[in-house]
Amino acid sequence: MSQVPSASNAHAAAHRATSDEAISTPQHFASDNYAGICPEALHYLIEANASGHEVAYGDDRWTQRVCDGIRQLFDTDCEVFFVFNGTAANSLALASLSQSYHSVICHELAHVETDECGGPEFFSNGAKLLTARGRENNGKLTPDAVESVINRRSDIHFPKPRVVTLTQATEVGTVYTVDEVKAIAAVAKRRNLRVHMDGARFANAVATLGCHPGDVTWRAGVDVLCFGGTKNGLPVGEAVVFFNRSLAEDFAYRVKQAGQLASKMRFISAPWLGMLENDTWLRNARHANAMAQHLAQRIRDVPGVSLMFETQANAVFAELPLHVIEALRAKGWRFYTFIGAGGCRFMCAWDTRPETVERLAADIRELSMRT
């Protein structure tokens, strides 16, 4: 992987050392947003603060370094913008790709459909989300599903399909392969549609695939990526990366109008340096993925427990008996239940500890054995 010139690995390792106080802090599995700032990102946040006065609104040297680093990482001359959160990143990116009379094709479980409070429709002034079913396909769109949505209607009374959006990794913890992205992008390009990737957990997907980040984005036909960092160790802030630079025209104005232009931009951008150097972004994701695999292995043979989806990124989806769910919560474990009765999501983060996974797995096993 390409990386930003950095301090020594020894320095980074020293920064990453975990204190006794941190070890005693409770960890939960509801969301990777629960985790704090990773040491490498925090280092550059502090460095940016210590640097004194800087030019505001993104014209500072820190932001320029990060934009150059992202271009180097993807090995292409892309346009990069920073916003506060993933909803803004996705909503503004999709608005830049569509008009109010257009539609955006997404999976029925996509984050833009289920968890963004109508943000994409609001910021695009009405572009409609058209969902494709496919829970049996591990939460992923397929070329046939995209074609099916496109072919529903073609008359002037129906919102014209204009964008396909992929969630990578998906909302059920699965990952689109490079070939799957290429196949969907080929359908989109043939139909004159643009391709957007919601990459809130893009790092986890790349860690699973073991590919160059450019291979599963712009080389595969993706026009715009919302590159998530908050779930992977950043304090705040997502990068909107336009591989098709012509689509970024006036995007800065969208960011400003939406209240997403940070005046002290360096405090959003500088921590990215810690993520980019020495491929911290990828190491964090690999660890989170490994913890999810560890949990899945520990509970897959527990009586009464069934894994709902293949564990490919940093999430484990498991169906548990209701009494086990209630007992786990009584013990203080936090996790989400939102896919049918008994469907649980356990999300691992960059700082999830193996001993915490072992304790959770042991509790699930013990409670499942009770009648």
Salt bridges, closest charged atoms under 4 A:
ASP32 OD2 - ARG201 NE 2.82
GLU40 OE1 - ARG16 NH1 2.79
GLU40 OE2 - ARG283 NH2 2.98
GLU54 OE2 - ARG61 NE 2.86
ASP68 OD1 - ARG71 NH1 2.94
ASP75 OD2 - ARG219 NH2 3.09
ASP77 OD1 - ARG71 NE 3.68
ASP77 OD2 - ARG245 NH1 2.94
GLU79 OE2 - ARG245 NH2 2.81
GLU108 OE1 - ARG133 NH1 3.38
GLU116 OE2 - HIS111 ND1 2.88
GLU147 OE2 - ARG190 NH2 2.80
GLU147 OE1 - ARG191 NH2 2.86
ASP155 OD1 - ARG153 NE 2.90
GLU180 OE1 - LYS140 NZ 2.95
ASP215 OD1 - ARG219 NH1 2.93
ASP223 OD2 - LYS189 NZ 2.68
ASP301 OD1 - ARG365 NH2 2.95
GLU355 OE2 - ARG353 NE 3.58
GLU358 OE2 - HIS294 NE2 2.91
GLU358 OE2 - ARG298 NE 2.96
ASP363 OD1 - LYS331 NZ 3.92
GLU366 OE2 - ARG370 NH2 2.91
